[in-house]
């Protein structure tokens, strides 16, 4: 399914998904509101025909700048996917592990989180 269709489904059938997700997006720490496009470009361009070939093992190690960009992208994607999952399962907010809730509470503030995620 297309991402657009999945999000539309969640908005239609998951109670308060749209409000919860938009609230989390408004407090994002990631650079991109929706890192899906960047991630998709990497995933969908991977095939044996477009992958580079390496002759020497040392060429497999990327420069530090590239490695830091990969780490930042992983953090952005993790926050984005986490926001979607929190918006879906927010009705179970009280039973979610503190390790999952702590970053959302820190971004939103405890008061705002308590109002939206009940």
C-alpha positions in Angstrom: 0.0 0.0 0.0 1.1 3.6 -0.5 2.1 5.6 2.5 -0.7 8.1 1.7 -3.3 5.3 1.8 -2.0 3.9 5.1 -2.1 7.4 6.7 -5.6 8.0 5.3 -6.8 4.7 6.7 -5.3 5.5 10.2 -7.0 8.9 10.1 -10.4 7.3 9.3 -10.3 4.3 11.6 -7.9 5.1 14.4 -9.5 7.3 17.1 -7.8 10.7 17.3 -4.9 9.6 15.1 -4.8 12.8 13.1 -4.8 15.1 16.2 -2.2 13.0 18.0 0.1 12.7 15.0 -0.1 16.4 14.1 0.6 17.2 17.8 3.7 15.0 17.7 4.8 16.5 14.4 4.4 20.0 15.7 7.0 19.1 18.4 9.4 17.2 16.2 13.1 17.3 16.7 13.9 15.7 13.4 15.1 17.9 10.4 12.4 16.6 8.1 8.7 16.5 9.1 8.4 13.3 6.9 11.7 11.5 6.3 9.9 8.9 4.3 10.9 10.5 0.9 14.6 10.4 1.8 14.4 6.8 3.1 12.3 5.7 0.2 14.9 7.0 -2.3 17.6 4.9 -0.6 15.5 1.8 -0.4 14.0 1.8 -3.8 17.2 2.5 -5.7 18.9 -0.6 -4.3 19.4 -3.2 -6.9 22.4 -5.1 -8.2 22.4 -2.8 -11.3 22.8 0.5 -9.3 24.9 -0.7 -6.4 28.6 0.3 -6.5 31.3 -2.4 -6.6 34.2 -2.1 -4.3 37.7 -3.5 -5.1 39.3 -2.7 -1.7 37.9 -3.2 1.7 39.0 0.2 3.0 36.7 1.8 0.3 33.7 0.4 2.2 34.3 2.8 5.1 32.6 6.1 4.5 33.9 9.4 5.5 32.9 10.6 9.0 30.5 13.2 7.5 28.6 10.5 5.6 28.4 8.3 8.7 27.0 11.2 10.8 24.4 11.8 8.1 23.4 8.1 8.2 23.0 8.3 12.0 20.9 11.5 11.8 18.7 9.9 9.2 18.2 6.8 11.4 17.2 9.1 14.3 14.8 11.0 12.1 13.2 7.8 10.8 13.0 6.4 14.3 11.2 9.5 15.6 8.9 9.6 12.7 7.9 5.9 13.0 7.6 6.3 16.7 5.3 9.2 16.3 3.0 7.2 14.0 3.0 4.3 16.5 2.3 6.6 19.5 -0.6 8.2 17.6 -2.0 4.8 16.9 -1.6 3.3 20.4 -2.1 6.4 22.5 -5.2 5.0 24.0 -2.9 2.6 25.8 -0.7 5.6 27.0 -0.8 4.6 30.6 0.5 1.1 29.9 3.2 2.0 27.5 6.8 1.7 28.8 8.4 4.8 30.1 11.3 4.4 27.6 8.7 5.0 24.8 6.9 7.8 26.6 9.8 9.8 27.9 11.0 11.3 24.5 7.4 12.2 23.6 6.8 13.9 27.0 10.1 15.7 26.7 9.2 17.1 23.3 5.6 17.9 24.1 5.8 18.8 27.8 3.9 16.7 30.3 0.8 19.0 30.3 0.3 18.9 26.6 1.0 15.2 26.4 -1.5 14.5 29.1 -4.2 16.5 27.3 -3.7 14.8 23.9 -2.7 11.3 24.9 -5.5 9.9 27.1 
